[in-house]
Amino acid sequence: MKNLDLPFRPRRLRTTPAMRSLVAQTRLAPENLIQVLFVRDGIELPQEIPSMPGQFQHTLESVLGEVQKAIDSGVACIDLFGVPRDEDKDETGSVAWDPEGILNRAIRVIREKFGDQIVIMADTCLDEFTSHGHCGPLTTDRFGNTVVDNDASVEAYCKMALAQAEAGAHTVSPSGMMDGQVAAIRAALDDAGFEDVSIMAYSAKYASAFFGPFRDAVGSSLDGDRKTYQQDPANRREGLLEAQLDIEEGADFVMVKPAMAYLDLVREVADFSPVPVAAYQVSGEYAMIEAAAANGWVDRQKIVLEALTGIRRAGADLILTYYATEVANWLK
């Protein structure tokens, strides 16, 4: 058979592993990954999270080992979530800004041990700390409905961010989706002399079913949903607006959460954002991969790398993921 008269043969650039590596248009590196970690009060040994096999609620001692592993792998940042004892939760989530609260203690011991070797990011939200599981104190609107009080929540976030900065956090990450939260936190940090503490804003955070296993991870007390403050999964332009507002209010990073089902938002935010863009590969994404891999339905390593590369390809500079340290070691 006579060869086809083709002006282009794209397969020439796919012939060998070396050739494919040479022309790869998206690079995934340890520095792109942020390791998510949970620290729980009142436990003596790490507790595996049932719906997230391979992930643990850590003690103050065991979390130091995880941070060391992250540093050794080349990961540049960790994101910390605190899990308080049930008896420490209250209507306002006040243990969140208590210097002896579990999250602030964890920040402090990690900063004391590791200094500036790794960026210490702390989750700045109240849902883990409130007795009702919502992201701020509750109030009643003029129709008698129980709702989260936006402005009171922002005031609480400012206290929480200051406590985290005092403990040694390099970055605070308001995730409650309250209007005006970034501007208020920036002003509070600056007024207290923490101009060098950065803010990663959960800008386009959706009321997603993919968050399910996370509630298990943090021992959430939530009864109901967060649809009055997290975004409707049907809305695209609203996510772009939220990211733009956070940039205008002083966010140093903006985030889209979840990642997999919202890659269109990642791409569009990355196209206009003058600050780094993050995406969060959330608990449901992790759990689905682990379940499929455990059943032998997918190749675990290949699918994890493909999923993370897809998030990078969509435009994310940074990816928050439970796989960060493990993947960084694969990449090395």
N, C-alpha and C positions, 0 to 999 in steps of 0.2 A: 504494500500500500504506500502510495506517495504521501510524504509528510504534508500536513496541513500548512498552508501559507498564512501563518499567524504573526501579526506585528508585535504581539506581546505574549510572553509565556511566564506568568507569575510563579509557576511551580519551580522555576530555576532558583528562586530564593527560599525554597523549602527542602532542598535536596538532602541536607545533612544537619545534625544537631548544631554543629558549629555555625553553619550558614544561618539557621533559624535564630540562633542566639545573636549573631551579628546584626540582623535586621529587625530584631524585636522592637516594637514601637512603645511598649509599656514595660517598665522595670518595677519589680517589687523588691524592696530592700528592708532589712531590719529597722532602719530609721523611719520607715513609713508606718510602723506598727506600734500601737499603744496597748500594753497589757492591762486588762481589767482584773482587779482583785477585790475580794470581799474579806473584811475583818469583823469577827463577831465577838461580842462581849460575853463573858461568863462560861466559856468553854475551855477545856484543858488540852484538847487535841483537835486538829483540823477535822471538820465534818464535811463529808462529800455531799454535794447537792443532788438529790435524787433525780431531778429532771434535767440535770446537766452533768452527765457522767464525766469524770475526769476533772471537774471543777470543785473547789472547796471553799467553805467559810473557814478563814484562818484565825489562828491566835496571833497575839502580838509577836510571839516568838517565831512561829512558822512563816508569817508573812515576810519577815526579814530574809528568810531563805529564798522565797519566791522573787523578791526584789533582786537579790544577788544573782539568781539565775537569769533574770531579765537583763541585767547589766552585762553579764558574761556572754549572753547571746548577741549583744549589740542593739537591743531594744533601747530606745532613747527616753521613753516615758511610761509611767504607770498611771492608772486611774483607780482611785480608791473609793470603795463604798463601805459604810459602816452599818453593822447590824446590832442594834442595842438589845438589851434584855427587855422582855415585855413589860416588866414592872417600871422601867425607866421611860416608857412612852407616855406622853400626855397629849392633851388637846392641841397644844401649840407646837409640840416637837422640841421643847426647850433643851433637851439633852444635846441637840445638834450644835449649839453654841457653848455648851459647858466645856471648859478646858479639859475636864476629866471624862468627857464623853468618848466613846470608843473610837470614833473616826478621828477626833483631834489627838487622842493619845497615839493612834497609829501613825498619823502624819509626823508627830513629834519624834517618835523613836526611829522612824525611817530617815528623817532629815538628820538626826543626830548621828546615825551610823553611816549614812552614805553621802551626806552633804549635797553637792551639786553634780554627783556622778550620773544622776538620772533625774528627769523632770518628774516632780511629784504633783500630780493633779488630783484634786478632791472633788467628789460630787457635791454640789451645793443645792440640795433639795431636801424637803422635809418628809417625804412619803415614808421613808424607813423609820422615822422618829415619832410620827404622830400616832395616837391610839386609834384613829379612824382610817389611817392609811392614805389620806389625801396629801397633796403637795403644799398645804398651807392651812392656816386656821379657818374654821367654818363660820359662816354667818347665814342670816336669813334674808332673802331678797324681798322686795315689796309685794310679791305674790305669795309669800310664805314658803318658798322653796329653799332648801338648804344648799348653799353654794360655797365655793372656796372664795374667801375674801382676798381679792387681788392685792390691794394696797397693803394690807396687814401682812400678807405673805412676803411681799417685796421687802418690807421692813425687817422681817425675820431672816430673809436671805442675806441681808446686809450684815446682820449680827453673826450669822453663820460664816459668811465669807471672811469677816474680820477674825473670827476665832481660828479659821483654817490658815489664814495668813500668819497669825501669831504663832501657830503651831509649826509653821515652816513650809506650807504649800507654795510651790512655784506658780501654780495655776489653779484657779477656782473655776467650776463649771456649772453655772446655774442651768438646771434642767426642768424647772417647774412650769415653764411656758406662761409666766405671768407678764402682763404688759408692763413695760418700763423697767424690768428687772436688771438689765445690763447697765443702763445709765445710772441707776441708783447704786448698784454695787461698785461701779467704777468711781463714783463720787465718794462713797464711804471708804474705799481703799485708799484713794488719794488723800483724803482728809486725815487719815490715820497714819500717813507716811509710807504706805505700801504701793507707791507708784510703780514699782518693779514687778508686782504680782500681776500676771496676765489673766485674761478671762477667755475661756472657751464657751461660747454660747451654744446651747442646744436650741438652734434657731428654728429649723423645720422638724419638729418632733410630732409624730402622728399618733393618734389614739389607735394603736395597732394590736392585733391579736398575736403578733410575733413576740410580744413582751411576756407572754404567759409564764415561761419558766423563771423569769427574773423575779417574779413575786415570791416564788419558792426560795430563791437565792437570798433575798433580803428579809424573809419572814414577814411579808407585807400583811397588814391588818385591814386592807381595803375591802370594803363591801360596796359593790357598784362599779362605776367606771369613771374615766377622767375626760369624757367627751366635751365638757364645757370649757376646758382649757387646753387640752391637746388637740391637734388639728384633725380635721376630717380627711381620711385617706383619699377621698374623691377630689380634693382640692390641690391644684398645682400652683396657680398664681398666688394663693395665700402663703404658700411656703416661700416663694420668692420674696414676697413683701416682708415676711418675718425676718428673713436673712438680711435684707436691705436695712430694716430698722435696727437690727442688732449691730450692724456695721456702723451705722450713723451714731449709735449710742456708745460706741467705743469698744466693741468686741475685738479681741486680738485673733480669734479663730471663730469660724462658724461651723455648725454641724448639721447634717441631715441624719435623722434616725427614724426608722430602721434604714438599712442600706439596700438589701436585695430587691425589695419591691418598689424602691424609690430611686433607682439609678437615674431616671430622667431628671429628678430634682437635683441630684448630685451634679449632673452634667450642666444644668442650667445655672445653678449657683456658682459653680466653678468658672463659668464663662464670664460672669461679671464681678466676682468677688476680688477685691484688692488684698484680702487677707487669706491665710491658708484655710482650706476647706477640709473638714473631717467628715467621715461617715462611720456609723456604729453598726457593726455586724452583731446583731442582738442575740439574746438568749434563744429565741425560737429558731433562728437561722442555725445556730450552733447545734441545738437539740435535734433538728431534722437531719443534719449531716451525720451526727453521731449515731442516730437510730438507723439510718440507712446503711452506714458503714458496718455497724454491729451485726446487721442482717446479711452482710455480704453483697448488698445490692449495688454498692459503688466502691470505687477505690478511694479510701479515705484521704490519703495524702494528695492525690491528683485533684480531687474535687475541692479540697480546702484551698489549694493553690490557685485553682481556676476561679473559685468564688472571690478570693481576695484580689486576684489580678483584674477581674471584671470590675471591682469597685474602684481600683486604681485607674483603669481604662476610662471609666465614666468621669473621672476628674478629681477624685479625692486625693489630697496630698497626704492625709493621715487616716488610718483605719483603727478604730477601737475594736478590739477583738479578743476573745478568750484564747485564741490560738497564737498570740503574738510571740511569746518566747519559744514555743515549739517550732513555729514556722521560721523564726529567725535562725534557729539552729539548722533547719533543713537548708536554708538559703546559704549558710556558711559552708 
